[in-house]
């Protein structure tokens, strides 16, 4: 993901989003249902999910069709670039 795309996604951090594909790493535990309100919360969750969750198949689906679906690598790169700014105004 290039910097202009990252900046575009960051500007949309308050847009609604959903997270799917998260797996529990605990033996015998059910896979979690992740509830987030915004793209920023989804990015923060995925970036901080290890070691409690397996995010190898994660997909962050923004409510805005102009934003591409994001996987764990994109979420981690975005978190490295913008850090805690994801959850601030």
N, C-alpha and C positions, 0 to 999 in steps of 0.2 A: 504494500500500500504506500503510495507516494505521499509527500507532505501536503499537497493541496487537497487530496482526498481525505487525509486525516483531519485537516482543518475543517473541511466541510462536514464530516461526521461529528466532530467536536461541537460545531455550531448547532447541530441538531440534538444535542445531548438531552434536552427536555422532552423530545418526542417520545410517544409511547413505544414500548418494545416488549417482546416476549423472549424467553430463553427456553430452549429445548435441547435434548440430547445429553443431559447431565446424568451421570451414573454415580451411585454410592460406592465408596471403596470399602465399606464395612461389610464383613461377611454376614449374610442373612438379612441385610437391611434393604428395604424397598428403595427404588430409585425416587429421588425427591421431585416434588413439583415446585418449581421456582417461580415465585411471584415477585415481579419488579414492576415499578410504575413507569420508569423512563429508560431511555437508552444509556444514560449515564450510570444508573443503578445496575443495569445489566452488565456493562463493561466492568464496573467495580467488582461485581460478584464473580465474574469469570476470571478476572485477573487475580483474585484472592482465593479461589476455590481449592487449590492444591493445599494440603494433601487429603482433605476431607472428601473430595469429589473427583471423579474421572471426567475430564472435560474434552477428551480427545474427539468426541463426536458432537460437541456443542454447536449450536446455531443460535445466533442472536438475530431475531427478525424485527427490524424496526417497523413501526406503523406507517412510515412514509416510504412509498415505493421508489423514491429517488435515491434512497440510501440502500446500498447493497447489503445482503445478508452477511453477517460477520461470523467467523470461526474463532477458535481459541488463539491462534497466532495473531490475527488482526486485533483482537481484544487486548492481548498482552502488549502489542506494539503501541496501541493507542494509550494504554495505561502508562507505559514507560514515557511516552511523549508528554502527556498532560497530567498524569498522576491524580492527586486529590481534587484537581479542578473539575473533574467529572461531576462531582456532587455539590459544587458550590454554584451560587448564582453568578 
